[in-house]
Amino acid sequence: MSAGMTVTEKDRVKQAVNELVLAELFLVQATIESATAIGDGLSALTDDTRVRKESVASVLARTADEALEPYTSRLKLYRELLAREPGNVTTPRLPG
């Protein structure tokens, strides 16, 4: 950090970096869970007995829902964590 930065500016930078690290951790976690859901969906499509019970379209729709869920739940949790933090000046104002 620059020697000319004030304590408040240093705190803001530190907070922004901490938030970025947390967001990246959530993204990695969601990506792993999503990849697992996609792999499970592909396995379901190759399992003849399961495909006979479910249509291919329903397997694909279920897989898409399961692959998206980790991202939506992590974003919701991330927003909640940021909203709870007092004095948080870097909280993104996302639509929705």
Backbone as CSV, one residue per row, in Angstrom:
resi,resn,N_x,N_y,N_z,CA_x,CA_y,CA_z,C_x,C_y,C_z
1,MET,0.842,-1.178,0.000,0.000,0.000,0.000,0.884,1.236,0.000
2,SER,0.373,2.275,-0.547,1.106,3.517,-0.658,1.295,4.154,0.715
3,ALA,2.452,4.786,0.901,2.746,5.442,2.173,1.814,6.620,2.404
4,GLY,1.232,7.189,1.342,0.359,8.342,1.472,-1.093,7.995,1.780
5,MET,-1.394,6.731,1.957,-2.780,6.325,2.216,-3.145,6.583,3.671
6,THR,-4.365,7.021,3.866,-4.851,7.228,5.223,-5.288,5.890,5.816
7,VAL,-5.537,5.879,7.112,-5.997,4.661,7.780,-7.319,4.195,7.173
8,THR,-8.220,5.120,6.904,-9.510,4.771,6.317,-9.329,4.145,4.942
9,GLU,-8.445,4.707,4.139,-8.199,4.149,2.806,-7.589,2.760,2.907
10,LYS,-6.668,2.569,3.848,-6.064,1.253,4.039,-7.116,0.247,4.486
11,ASP,-8.003,0.680,5.379,-9.076,-0.203,5.837,-9.995,-0.591,4.686
12,ARG,-10.299,0.367,3.831,-11.169,0.083,2.678,-10.515,-0.908,1.734
13,VAL,-9.228,-0.721,1.477,-8.507,-1.635,0.585,-8.467,-3.028,1.198
14,LYS,-8.157,-3.101,2.492,-8.108,-4.388,3.177,-9.470,-5.073,3.127
15,GLN,-10.529,-4.325,3.374,-11.878,-4.883,3.348,-12.232,-5.360,1.943
16,ALA,-11.890,-4.579,0.934,-12.184,-4.967,-0.450,-11.445,-6.249,-0.822
17,VAL,-10.195,-6.364,-0.405,-9.419,-7.572,-0.696,-10.035,-8.774,0.025
18,ASN,-10.423,-8.592,1.281,-11.059,-9.677,2.025,-12.353,-10.129,1.359
19,GLU,-13.152,-9.175,0.887,-14.399,-9.511,0.208,-14.138,-10.245,-1.098
20,LEU,-13.099,-9.831,-1.810,-12.743,-10.485,-3.064,-12.310,-11.927,-2.819
21,VAL,-11.505,-12.136,-1.806,-11.060,-13.490,-1.470,-12.255,-14.367,-1.114
22,LEU,-13.159,-13.846,-0.302,-14.359,-14.600,0.076,-15.201,-14.934,-1.153
23,ALA,-15.380,-13.967,-2.028,-16.169,-14.198,-3.245,-15.515,-15.268,-4.121
24,GLU,-14.203,-15.223,-4.235,-13.504,-16.223,-5.046,-13.621,-17.617,-4.431
25,LEU,-13.555,-17.701,-3.109,-13.728,-18.997,-2.452,-15.126,-19.556,-2.704
26,PHE,-16.132,-18.694,-2.609,-17.497,-19.130,-2.900,-17.624,-19.583,-4.349
27,LEU,-16.978,-18.870,-5.271,-17.041,-19.232,-6.683,-16.410,-20.599,-6.927
28,VAL,-15.260,-20.844,-6.331,-14.594,-22.140,-6.498,-15.472,-23.255,-5.937
29,GLN,-16.024,-23.038,-4.766,-16.884,-24.038,-4.143,-18.115,-24.314,-5.012
30,ALA,-18.735,-23.277,-5.518,-19.921,-23.440,-6.363,-19.567,-24.141,-7.669
31,THR,-18.412,-23.833,-8.231,-17.989,-24.464,-9.482,-17.784,-25.963,-9.299
32,ILE,-17.190,-26.349,-8.184,-16.980,-27.768,-7.905,-18.319,-28.485,-7.747
33,GLU,-19.231,-27.887,-7.000,-20.548,-28.502,-6.811,-21.321,-28.570,-8.130
34,SER,-21.202,-27.538,-8.942,-21.894,-27.515,-10.228,-21.339,-28.596,-11.153
35,ALA,-20.028,-28.741,-11.179,-19.410,-29.781,-12.016,-19.857,-31.173,-11.568
36,THR,-19.985,-31.359,-10.273,-20.473,-32.636,-9.743,-21.904,-32.897,-10.216
37,ALA,-22.750,-31.869,-10.167,-24.140,-32.021,-10.620,-24.196,-32.364,-12.105
38,ILE,-23.343,-31.732,-12.897,-23.312,-32.018,-14.331,-22.835,-33.450,-14.571
39,GLY,-21.814,-33.875,-13.835,-21.333,-35.249,-13.951,-22.403,-36.256,-13.574
40,ASP,-23.137,-35.961,-12.505,-24.242,-36.848,-12.097,-25.318,-36.912,-13.178
41,GLY,-25.599,-35.775,-13.807,-26.590,-35.742,-14.880,-26.150,-36.560,-16.087
42,LEU,-24.880,-36.459,-16.429,-24.363,-37.262,-17.542,-24.419,-38.748,-17.214
43,SER,-24.119,-39.070,-15.977,-24.215,-40.480,-15.558,-25.652,-40.973,-15.653
44,ALA,-26.595,-40.128,-15.284,-28.012,-40.504,-15.356,-28.425,-40.763,-16.806
45,LEU,-27.871,-39.980,-17.721,-28.228,-40.176,-19.134,-27.663,-41.486,-19.682
46,THR,-26.547,-41.938,-19.140,-25.952,-43.185,-19.634,-26.507,-44.403,-18.919
47,ASP,-27.245,-44.195,-17.844,-27.870,-45.290,-17.098,-29.218,-45.600,-17.734
48,ASP,-29.273,-46.698,-18.490,-30.486,-47.055,-19.242,-31.726,-47.170,-18.364
49,THR,-31.595,-47.759,-17.190,-32.782,-47.947,-16.346,-33.319,-46.617,-15.860
50,ARG,-32.450,-45.684,-15.564,-32.893,-44.387,-15.071,-33.534,-43.560,-16.192
51,VAL,-32.948,-43.631,-17.394,-33.490,-42.872,-18.524,-34.864,-43.408,-18.899
52,ARG,-35.074,-44.702,-18.753,-36.392,-45.261,-19.047,-37.448,-44.714,-18.091
53,LYS,-37.064,-44.473,-16.861,-38.007,-43.958,-15.872,-38.252,-42.461,-16.039
54,GLU,-37.247,-41.748,-16.486,-37.342,-40.294,-16.685,-37.074,-39.989,-18.148
55,SER,-37.702,-38.965,-18.660,-37.390,-38.569,-20.029,-36.035,-37.863,-20.042
56,VAL,-35.408,-37.865,-21.188,-34.118,-37.190,-21.329,-34.272,-35.703,-21.003
57,ALA,-35.365,-35.115,-21.430,-35.594,-33.690,-21.163,-35.677,-33.417,-19.666
58,SER,-36.330,-34.293,-18.921,-36.436,-34.061,-17.472,-35.094,-34.257,-16.782
59,VAL,-34.287,-35.200,-17.259,-32.939,-35.376,-16.702,-32.109,-34.121,-16.961
60,LEU,-32.194,-33.585,-18.180,-31.436,-32.378,-18.514,-31.915,-31.164,-17.715
61,ALA,-33.234,-31.034,-17.547,-33.776,-29.910,-16.774,-33.351,-30.007,-15.311
62,ARG,-33.415,-31.201,-14.749,-33.003,-31.401,-13.354,-31.517,-31.101,-13.195
63,THR,-30.715,-31.558,-14.159,-29.270,-31.319,-14.111,-28.966,-29.829,-14.184
64,ALA,-29.671,-29.116,-15.044,-29.458,-27.664,-15.152,-29.798,-26.967,-13.846
65,ASP,-30.902,-27.351,-13.229,-31.287,-26.767,-11.933,-30.230,-27.048,-10.871
66,GLU,-29.767,-28.292,-10.825,-28.777,-28.674,-9.820,-27.419,-28.001,-10.072
67,ALA,-27.092,-27.737,-11.332,-25.819,-27.085,-11.652,-25.859,-25.595,-11.327
68,LEU,-27.026,-24.984,-11.407,-27.162,-23.550,-11.134,-27.280,-23.243,-9.645
69,GLU,-27.873,-24.146,-8.890,-28.159,-23.906,-7.475,-26.947,-23.483,-6.645
70,PRO,-25.775,-24.111,-6.798,-24.648,-23.685,-5.971,-24.276,-22.211,-6.165
71,TYR,-24.407,-21.723,-7.384,-24.079,-20.318,-7.641,-25.091,-19.380,-6.978
72,THR,-26.373,-19.713,-7.111,-27.398,-18.832,-6.535,-27.341,-18.834,-5.012
73,SER,-27.101,-19.996,-4.418,-27.037,-20.036,-2.952,-25.809,-19.318,-2.427
74,ARG,-24.671,-19.432,-3.116,-23.457,-18.728,-2.664,-23.590,-17.222,-2.831
75,LEU,-24.219,-16.777,-3.917,-24.424,-15.342,-4.110,-25.333,-14.788,-3.022
76,LYS,-26.385,-15.522,-2.695,-27.297,-15.083,-1.642,-26.555,-14.992,-0.306
77,LEU,-25.773,-16.004,0.025,-25.019,-15.996,1.277,-24.002,-14.855,1.294
78,TYR,-23.326,-14.634,0.181,-22.338,-13.555,0.083,-23.002,-12.197,0.311
79,ARG,-24.155,-11.989,-0.315,-24.887,-10.727,-0.112,-25.299,-10.550,1.342
80,GLU,-25.769,-11.635,1.965,-26.176,-11.564,3.370,-24.988,-11.235,4.273
81,LEU,-23.848,-11.843,4.007,-22.654,-11.559,4.806,-22.228,-10.103,4.664
82,LEU,-22.269,-9.596,3.449,-21.885,-8.202,3.227,-22.871,-7.236,3.882
83,ALA,-24.144,-7.576,3.828,-25.166,-6.697,4.401,-25.063,-6.636,5.921
84,ARG,-24.620,-7.714,6.550,-24.501,-7.760,8.009,-23.287,-7.018,8.536
85,GLU,-22.312,-6.780,7.687,-21.055,-6.168,8.119,-21.259,-4.669,8.341
86,PRO,-21.085,-4.188,9.588,-21.299,-2.758,9.864,-20.244,-1.892,9.186
87,GLY,-20.694,-0.779,8.668,-19.776,0.173,8.043,-19.183,-0.291,6.738
88,ASN,-19.804,-1.244,6.121,-19.282,-1.786,4.881,-19.548,-0.804,3.746
89,VAL,-18.498,-0.188,3.252,-18.658,0.806,2.191,-18.484,0.197,0.812
90,THR,-18.005,-1.039,0.732,-17.766,-1.644,-0.575,-18.854,-2.638,-0.966
91,THR,-19.929,-2.689,-0.204,-21.008,-3.621,-0.521,-21.573,-3.331,-1.910
92,PRO,-21.487,-4.317,-2.809,-22.044,-4.084,-4.144,-23.558,-4.014,-4.087
93,ARG,-24.115,-3.129,-4.847,-25.570,-3.000,-4.928,-26.032,-3.714,-6.184
94,LEU,-26.311,-4.998,-6.037,-26.730,-5.802,-7.166,-28.243,-5.753,-7.300
95,PRO,-28.764,-5.844,-8.516,-30.218,-5.847,-8.683,-30.818,-7.116,-8.110
96,GLY,-32.056,-7.019,-7.666,-32.754,-8.212,-7.215,-32.912,-8.320,-5.789
